[in-house]
Amino acid sequence: MAGRLAGVKVSPETTLATDKAIYPPGGVVMVDTQKVELTAGQRRFQRFMLDQDTGGAIKAPGRADIFMGIGSSAEILAGGQYAEGRLYYFFVKPEFVDDYLKMMPPPKAPKSKSTAATTPPTQVKKSTKVVTPEK
């Protein structure tokens, strides 16, 4: 069963599982392989993914599993998935971290609560008609 890394849920065809004794958790990875389809054999599968699953059964440097989802269709896809491919990991060198942080814009200040107090709240009913309370 797929899990979480740092509280982030795994996502079908976006989460990768590898041996965490070899690959770092949370790594950004470009995956280039073939993916099995329910109706059309295999197709090229090339995308950025997040290495966020533990891959408990994966104990080798040349292996990775693509999380296919939950349910019977996902189970069929995962069971038929076997293809060679390439993994490209992206890392920021530690000596460049400070430079990258300097390039990021400063965080925006939170909106003032004073405007929220002067604006009357709106309510949405089941008919999706918006009703504004009278003053």
C-alpha positions in Angstrom: 0.0 0.0 0.0 1.3 3.4 -0.9 2.0 5.9 1.8 3.1 9.5 2.4 6.3 11.4 2.6 6.3 14.5 4.9 2.5 14.4 5.1 1.9 14.7 1.3 -0.4 12.0 -0.1 0.8 9.9 -3.0 -0.7 10.6 -6.5 -1.3 8.2 -9.3 1.3 8.4 -12.1 3.0 11.2 -10.2 4.5 9.3 -7.3 7.6 7.1 -7.6 8.8 4.5 -5.2 12.5 3.6 -4.8 14.9 2.1 -2.3 15.4 4.9 0.2 18.8 3.4 1.2 20.0 4.5 -2.2 17.8 7.3 -3.4 16.9 10.4 -1.3 13.2 10.8 -0.2 11.4 13.6 -1.9 13.6 13.8 -4.9 12.3 15.4 -8.1 12.8 12.9 -10.9 12.3 12.9 -14.7 11.0 9.4 -15.7 11.3 8.2 -19.3 9.9 4.7 -19.8 7.0 2.8 -21.3 3.7 2.5 -19.4 1.2 -0.3 -19.8 -2.4 0.7 -20.8 -5.6 -1.2 -20.2 -6.7 -0.9 -23.9 -3.6 -0.1 -26.0 -0.6 -2.1 -24.9 2.1 0.3 -23.9 2.8 3.9 -24.6 5.7 6.2 -23.9 5.6 7.6 -20.3 7.7 10.7 -19.8 7.1 13.1 -17.0 8.4 14.7 -13.8 7.6 12.8 -10.7 8.2 13.0 -7.0 10.1 10.1 -5.3 7.9 10.1 -2.3 7.0 6.4 -1.7 9.1 4.1 0.3 9.2 1.1 -2.0 9.5 -1.5 0.7 9.8 -4.3 -1.8 12.4 -2.5 -3.9 15.9 -3.3 -2.8 18.1 -2.4 -5.8 19.6 0.7 -7.4 18.1 -0.1 -10.8 14.5 -0.4 -9.8 11.6 2.0 -9.3 7.8 1.6 -9.1 5.3 4.1 -10.5 2.2 4.4 -8.2 -0.7 3.6 -10.5 -3.5 4.4 -8.1 -6.0 2.5 -6.0 -8.6 0.0 -7.1 -8.9 -2.9 -9.5 -7.9 -1.1 -12.6 -4.8 0.3 -10.9 -4.0 -3.2 -9.6 -4.1 -4.6 -13.1 -1.9 -1.8 -14.5 0.6 -2.2 -11.7 0.7 -6.0 -12.1 1.5 -5.7 -15.9 4.0 -2.8 -15.6 7.5 -3.8 -16.5 9.7 -1.7 -18.7 13.2 -0.5 -18.7 13.7 3.2 -18.7 15.7 6.1 -17.4 15.5 8.1 -14.2 17.0 11.6 -14.0 17.3 13.1 -10.5 17.5 16.8 -10.0 19.5 18.3 -7.1 20.5 21.8 -6.0 24.1 21.9 -5.0 24.4 23.1 -1.4 26.7 26.0 -2.4 23.9 27.4 -4.6 21.0 27.2 -2.1 21.7 30.7 -0.7 21.9 32.2 -4.2 18.5 30.6 -5.1 16.9 31.9 -1.9 18.0 35.4 -2.7 16.3 35.3 -6.1 12.9 34.3 -4.6 10.5 37.1 -4.0 9.7 37.9 -0.3 6.5 36.3 1.1 3.4 38.4 0.7 1.9 39.9 3.9 -1.4 38.4 4.9 -4.5 40.4 4.0 -5.8 42.8 6.6 -8.7 41.5 8.7 -10.2 45.0 8.8 -11.6 44.7 5.3 -13.1 41.3 6.1 -15.0 42.9 9.1 -16.6 45.6 6.9 -17.7 43.2 4.1 -20.9 41.4 4.9 -20.6 37.6 4.5 -22.5 35.8 1.7 -24.3 32.6 2.0 -24.8 30.1 -0.8 -28.0 28.0 -0.7 -28.5 24.7 -2.5 -30.0 26.4 -5.5 -26.6 28.2 -5.8 -28.4 31.6 -5.5 -26.2 34.0 -3.6 -27.9 35.8 -0.8 -26.3 38.8 0.9 -27.7 39.6 4.4 -29.3 43.0 4.9 -27.6 45.7 7.0 
